[in-house]
Amino acid sequence: MSAFTSAEVKLRTLAQSNAALQATLGTNPFRWYNRRLQQNVVAEVAPGACVRVTRVSTMRELNQGGIVDLTAIRFQVDVLDLDSETARAVANDVIDFMGTINLCTNQQFDSPVTSISSNPTRLLNQTARMIPNPSNPNGPVYVESLDFRVWNIESLAIN
């Protein structure tokens, strides 16, 4: 069986080395989650913003040789905070970060990065909303939802 690293783990690994995201999401713990959080957990993540990443869909192509290794993944990246402007600012940091990634080469995980992205990441949509906060019925959790299309080599494992 070949080595494999999910796109979610690749994203989190790269995000952990981004200075702007470290400043807003902390370092211990780094508040970037690869799964949806239960609603009551969101408010308990404070102080500070958190990010949750959800794989919405994966587009794969087929040819005579089988399934192609390059996938186009649609991710929903939610930035959550108890302050709407903080959520918006961290969302902008996530957008800037996503413009620098390349999940199609291991060189992206070098320090310093030695590759240029040849498979662009696309920001498809951005939506602001609120969800109820069970810990504080008087104040909601603010959410900036970012919808991205990310190219990924499925068989690529990070070192």
Residue pairs with C-beta under 8 A, 6 or more apart in sequence:
2 155
2 157
3 155
3 157
4 154
4 155
4 157
5 156
5 157
5 158
6 34
7 55
7 71
7 73
7 75
7 103
7 150
7 152
8 34
8 53
8 55
9 34
9 158
10 103
10 109
10 152
10 156
10 158
11 34
11 53
11 75
11 101
11 103
11 150
12 30
12 32
12 34
12 53
13 109
13 158
14 97
14 101
14 108
14 109
15 21
15 25
15 30
15 32
15 51
15 97
16 22
16 27
16 30
16 32
17 111
18 93
18 97
18 100
20 93
20 96
20 97
21 32
21 51
21 93
21 94
21 97
22 30
24 48
24 49
24 86
24 89
24 90
24 93
25 31
25 32
25 48
25 49
25 50
25 51
25 90
26 48
31 45
31 48
31 49
31 50
31 51
32 50
32 51
32 53
33 50
33 51
33 52
33 53
34 52
34 53
35 52
35 53
35 54
36 52
36 54
37 45
37 50
37 52
39 131
39 132
39 134
40 134
40 135
42 50
42 80
42 131
42 133
42 141
43 82
43 133
43 134
43 135
43 136
43 141
44 135
45 80
46 82
48 81
49 79
49 80
49 81
49 86
49 87
49 90
50 79
50 80
50 81
51 77
51 78
51 79
51 80
51 90
51 94
52 77
52 78
52 80
53 75
53 76
53 77
53 78
54 75
54 76
54 77
54 78
55 73
55 74
55 75
56 74
56 75
56 76
56 147
57 73
57 74
58 71
58 72
58 73
58 74
59 71
59 72
59 73
59 74
60 67
60 68
60 71
60 154
61 67
61 68
61 70
62 68
69 153
69 154
69 155
70 104
70 119
70 151
70 152
70 153
70 154
71 151
71 152
71 153
71 154
72 149
72 150
72 151
72 152
73 149
73 150
73 151
73 152
74 124
74 147
74 148
74 149
74 150
75 147
75 148
75 150
76 145
76 146
76 147
76 148
77 94
77 98
77 145
77 146
77 147
77 148
78 143
78 144
78 145
78 146
79 87
79 90
79 91
79 94
79 143
79 144
79 145
79 146
80 87
80 131
80 141
80 142
80 143
81 87
81 90
81 141
81 142
82 133
82 136
82 139
82 141
82 142
83 142
84 128
84 142
86 142
87 128
87 142
87 143
87 144
88 128
88 144
90 144
91 126
91 144
91 146
94 146
95 123
95 126
95 146
98 121
98 123
98 146
98 148
98 150
99 121
100 113
100 117
101 108
101 117
101 121
101 150
102 108
102 115
102 116
102 117
102 118
102 119
103 119
103 150
103 151
103 152
103 153
103 156
104 117
104 118
104 119
104 151
104 152
104 153
104 156
105 115
105 153
105 156
106 156
106 157
106 158
106 159
107 113
107 114
107 115
108 115
108 117
109 158
109 159
119 151
120 151
121 148
121 149
121 150
121 151
122 148
122 149
123 146
123 147
123 148
124 147
124 148
124 149
125 145
125 146
125 147
126 144
126 145
126 146
126 147
127 144
127 145
127 147
128 142
128 143
128 144
128 145
129 142
129 143
129 145
130 140
130 141
130 142
130 143
131 140
131 141
131 143
132 140
132 141
133 139
133 140
133 141
